[in-house]
Amino acid sequence: MTAKARVLLLPLLVLGFLAAIVAVFYIRVSCAIDGRESFGDKHEWSILQSLEATHRETRISDLEFSERDGYHVACVPSTADGKRVWIMLDPHSPPFYKQLPHDSYSLSRQQYDQITATRHTTSTVEESLSSHVR
């Protein structure tokens, strides 16, 4: 192979290598998986874990709302002892309902309406919240 041919071939090899990297990345990102253990899922759980750890000792008597990293979270009192139950209103990764801790809670119709009026809830979250209305 001549030096001129090698010079012409080198950019094509680099482009081919970059195309392969892009293809692998695209397949990895767009693969149809359930999302568990994905980066998005772990990030969403870490948001709830952070909020829960920060406010673990503080009791709650009514709804509270917060926003963290572009996610909207509602905090409701648990049925048993008024501890905080954190519910992500707009998760992007499966499972599409995230709550921490997994304590039981109940909502009045007014509280449910207040949460859904924020316009941040996904349909999955709304369905789950509606099952807690008493």
C-alpha positions as CSV (number, residue, x, y, z in Angstrom):
1,M,0.0,0.0,0.0
2,T,1.4,3.4,-0.9
3,A,1.8,6.3,1.4
4,K,-0.8,8.2,-0.5
5,A,-3.4,5.4,-0.1
6,R,-2.6,5.2,3.7
7,V,-3.2,8.9,4.1
8,L,-6.6,8.6,2.3
9,L,-7.6,5.5,4.3
10,L,-6.8,6.9,7.7
11,P,-9.7,9.4,7.9
12,L,-12.1,6.7,6.7
13,L,-10.9,4.4,9.5
14,V,-11.4,7.1,12.1
15,L,-14.9,7.8,10.8
16,G,-15.7,4.1,10.8
17,F,-14.5,3.8,14.4
18,L,-16.6,6.8,15.5
19,A,-19.6,5.4,13.6
20,A,-19.2,2.1,15.5
21,I,-19.1,3.9,18.9
22,V,-22.2,6.0,18.0
23,A,-24.0,2.8,16.9
24,V,-23.2,0.9,20.1
25,F,-24.2,3.9,22.2
26,Y,-27.5,4.3,20.3
27,I,-28.3,0.6,20.8
28,R,-27.5,0.8,24.5
29,V,-29.7,3.8,25.1
30,S,-32.6,2.8,22.9
31,C,-32.8,-0.8,23.9
32,A,-36.2,-1.8,25.2
33,I,-35.6,-2.9,28.8
34,D,-37.8,-2.6,31.9
35,G,-35.5,0.2,33.2
36,R,-34.7,-1.3,36.6
37,E,-31.2,-0.7,37.6
38,S,-30.9,1.8,34.8
39,F,-29.2,5.1,35.4
40,G,-32.5,7.0,35.4
41,D,-34.1,4.6,37.8
42,K,-31.2,4.8,40.2
43,H,-31.1,8.6,40.0
44,E,-34.9,8.8,40.8
45,W,-34.5,6.5,43.8
46,S,-31.5,8.5,45.0
47,I,-33.6,11.7,45.0
48,L,-36.2,10.0,47.3
49,Q,-33.5,8.5,49.5
50,S,-31.9,11.9,49.9
51,L,-35.1,13.6,50.9
52,E,-36.0,10.7,53.3
53,A,-32.6,10.8,55.0
54,T,-32.6,14.5,55.4
55,H,-36.1,14.7,56.9
56,R,-36.3,11.3,58.6
57,E,-36.9,12.7,62.2
58,T,-39.3,15.5,61.2
59,R,-43.0,14.6,61.5
60,I,-45.6,15.8,59.0
61,S,-49.3,16.6,59.4
62,D,-50.3,17.7,55.9
63,L,-49.0,17.6,52.3
64,E,-45.7,19.1,51.4
65,F,-44.2,19.5,47.9
66,S,-40.7,19.8,46.7
67,E,-38.7,19.8,43.5
68,R,-35.3,18.2,43.1
69,D,-33.3,17.9,39.9
70,G,-36.4,18.6,37.8
71,Y,-38.5,16.0,39.6
72,H,-41.6,16.8,41.6
73,V,-42.1,15.1,44.9
74,A,-45.1,15.0,47.3
75,C,-44.6,14.2,51.0
76,V,-47.6,12.8,52.8
77,P,-48.0,11.6,56.4
78,S,-48.0,7.9,57.0
79,T,-51.1,6.3,58.4
80,A,-49.3,4.8,61.4
81,D,-47.2,7.5,63.0
82,G,-47.1,10.7,60.9
83,K,-43.7,9.9,59.5
84,R,-43.0,11.2,56.0
85,V,-43.8,9.2,52.9
86,W,-42.1,10.5,49.8
87,I,-43.8,10.0,46.4
88,M,-42.2,11.0,43.1
89,L,-45.0,12.6,41.0
90,D,-43.3,12.4,37.6
91,P,-40.8,9.5,37.4
92,H,-39.3,9.0,33.9
93,S,-38.0,5.5,34.4
94,P,-39.7,2.2,35.4
95,P,-41.2,1.5,37.8
96,F,-43.4,4.5,37.2
97,Y,-44.5,4.7,40.8
98,K,-41.8,5.4,43.4
99,Q,-42.5,5.8,47.1
100,L,-40.2,5.8,50.1
101,P,-40.5,4.4,52.7
102,H,-43.2,1.8,51.8
103,D,-45.4,2.8,54.8
104,S,-49.1,2.9,54.3
105,Y,-50.8,6.3,53.9
106,S,-54.2,7.6,53.1
107,L,-55.4,10.8,51.3
108,S,-58.6,12.8,51.6
109,R,-60.3,13.7,48.3
110,Q,-59.1,17.3,48.9
111,Q,-55.5,16.2,49.3
112,Y,-55.7,14.0,46.1
113,D,-57.1,17.0,44.2
114,Q,-54.4,19.2,45.6
115,I,-51.7,16.8,44.4
116,T,-53.2,16.3,40.9
117,A,-53.8,20.1,40.5
118,T,-50.0,20.5,40.4
119,R,-50.1,19.1,36.9
120,H,-46.9,17.2,37.6
121,T,-48.4,13.7,38.2
122,T,-48.2,11.0,35.6
123,S,-51.2,8.8,35.0
124,T,-49.6,5.9,36.8
125,V,-49.0,8.0,39.9
126,E,-52.5,9.3,39.8
127,E,-53.9,5.8,39.6
128,S,-51.9,4.7,42.6
129,L,-52.7,7.8,44.6
130,S,-56.4,7.4,43.9
131,S,-56.3,3.9,45.5
132,H,-55.3,5.7,48.8
133,V,-58.2,8.1,48.9
134,R,-60.5,7.5,51.9
